[in-house]
Amino acid sequence: MYVHLGDDVMIRSSEIITILDKQTVMDSKEMQQLLERKESELVNISNGTFKSLVITPTHMYISPIAIATLKKKALNGVPMNG
């Protein structure tokens, strides 16, 4: 299954390590340092409206789509326990 991250970018849901909201990214000194160290892996598709950060093994995507929407898309069709 693929997840649309914004613009024309789609990735496999199985590649997603984590999705972080804008506030978490902005409030975390460690996240700011990570973004600086991994700048070459950073893909900004937000067109100025940053709502979430999607981390995969090879890239970090700055997305204009809210974290709740991305999580729903990533979990769509995936069986959940309970």
N, C-alpha and C positions, 0 to 999 in steps of 0.2 A: 504494500500500500504506500502511496505517496502523499506527502503533506505539502500544500501550497504555503510558502512562507511570505509571499508578497511579490510584487513586480512579476517577473516571469520565472521565478525560482521555485522548483519543486525538489524535494529530497525524499528518500525512502524513510518511512517512520522508524524502521529498524536501526537507522544510523543515528537517531537522536539520542544523545547522552543525557542532556537536560535542557529545560527551557526555563529561563529566569525572567522575572518581570523587570521593568525599567528601574523601579525604585531600589530593588535589591542590587542591581548592577551599579547604580549611581551611589548608593550608600556604603558599598564595600570597597575598602582600600585594596584588598587582595584582588578583587575583580578588576579594578582599574589598572593594577600592576600587570595582571594577566593580559588584558587587552593591549597594553603597551608592548609587552614582550612578544606577543603573538600577532602583531599588527599585520604581518604578511598573510595570515590566515583569516583575517577579518573581512567580511563581505557586507557592505552596507547597502541594504535594499530598501531602507526606510523612507527615502526621499524627504528627509527632514522630520518625519513623524515616527520617532522611536518608541515602541511599546514593549518589545521583548528581545531577548538574546537567546538564540538557539545554538547549542554547542553540539558539534559532531566530531568524530575522530580527526577530520581533516580541516574543518572550517568552523568559524563562529559567525553566525548571521545576525545582523542587526535588522530586526523585522518591524514593520508597521502594524502587524497584527497582534492583538492582545493575547496574553498567555493563556487565558481560559479558552479562547477560540482555537489556538494551536493545539492545546492538549486534547480538546474534543476531536479535532481532525486526526491527531496522531492515534487516538484510541478507537476511532470509528472502525467497527468491524473486528476489533480485537476482543476475544473472550476474556472476561474478567472473573476471577474467583469470588465466591461469596454471593 
